[in-house]
Amino acid sequence: MYNAIYLGSSAEACDYIHCHDNFNVIAVVCEKKMVNSDLLTCCFLRGIPLVEIEVYEDLLQAFEERKGSFELAIMYIFGIIMRQSILQNHKIYNIHMGYLPHYKGRNSTFFATIKGEKSIGISLHEVIPKIDEGRIIARRKVPYYFWMGETELRGRLICEILPLLDQLSLFLCDPDFKYIENNHAHYYAPITDDMINISVDMPVNMILNIIRTQQAYRGARFIHESQSFFVNSAKVERWDNIGAQYIKEETGVVLSAGKITGIAINEQYCLLFTDIHC
């Protein structure tokens, strides 16, 4: 049994680790701005101390105060980058939403979605000072069906944490464990505001993929007459299957009762926004 510190805000990831036969979470460290009711509930239910931090120095102190009580730390969607001052004294492993060594960076699922990937990976690797590098211990892929957005995808990926932990257990006790070599490529910088914009001039598949990436957030941004609208879901329809109240403007925008409801694709089809707000 390995005592571990969990670094992150996901209650599901925390409990997957804590309930694994070979791991025991002795503390949770979470950025104060990311603390949520599910994580609090998990910590109180399991009797696990929660440490809320704001800066790297708080993280360093949390490790120092618990020195000798744990063998390793496991990260999942944790926003503070590890430095040598921690890594030289502690073993840390990261669960990354991406099929390493591809799709590195905090927004890996965004770029995989935009590229039209039919499956999305999740990996577990050693943490070193360079982001998403270090030896790859395990990785899994899940299908990314057309009806799934970011919320459903994350829910599916998180279920793969248990087999990743199985492999971590083997890695920790087997000096001949066959890990996967990482590399220094395939890093994606954070997304910018313009990357979530959709317009009538874009290919429909690009629009749909951008909307998928923003399902868990405010939505993909559609700008019309200098006003921003945010779209969280959309579907393709035939013109002859929808009501006469849908009107196509010359700009390609579809209106219903004077409100924006979609984009014209061609004379046969249109893309209707099924969840749009200002």
C-alpha positions, 0 to 999 in steps of 0.5 A: 500500500502506497500513501499518496497526496492527491493534487487536484479538484476532481472528487472522482479522481481522488476517490478512484485513487483512495479506493484502489487496493494499492493506494491510500490518499492521506491528504488532498491539495487543491487550488483554493479557486478550484475547491468544489462541493463534490471534492469537499464531500469526498474529503469529509466522507473519507476523513481526508484532510483538504489543504487549500493553496493559492501559490507555489510556496503554499504547495511546497509547505504542504509537502514539507509539513507531510514529509515522511507520511507519504511515498508519492503524489498523484496529479489530475488537472492541477494548475500549478507547475512543479519545480525542482525544489519539490521534484528533487525530494518527492516522486510525483505522477500526473494523469494527463488527458491526452495520449502521450507523447501526443497532445501535451498541454492543458487544453489537449482535448480541445486540439484533439477535438478540432483535429477530428480525432475519433478517440481521445487518450488519457495517460499517466507519466512521471512528472519532471520540470518540463510539462507533460514529459517524463517516462510514460507509465500507462495510457488508454484510449476511449472512443469519441462519438459524435454525440459526446462533448467535453463533459461526456468525454471527461466523464468517460476518460476518468473511468480509465484512471483505475487501469492506469493506477494498476500500471503505476502499481506495477511500475513502482514495484518492478525495476524492469517495468517496460515504460514508454519513452516520451519526447520533447514535441507535440506541446500545444499552447493554451487556447486563445479567445479567437479559437472558440469563435464560429462563423458562417464561413467555417466548414460545418464539421469545424463549427460542430467540433468547436461547439463540442469543446466548449460544452462544459464552458460558456460556449462557442462564440458566434458574433452577429452585428457586433453582439456575441452569442454563445452556443453549447449545442447544435444539430444539422437539419433539413430545411423541409423538416423544420417550420416555416418560421426559420428564415435565412438572411443573406448573411447566412444566419438563420433567424426564428421570431427575429432571434438567431437560431443557426447557420445556413449550410446550403439550400438543403441543410442548415445548422440549428443552435439548440442551446444559445445564449447571450 
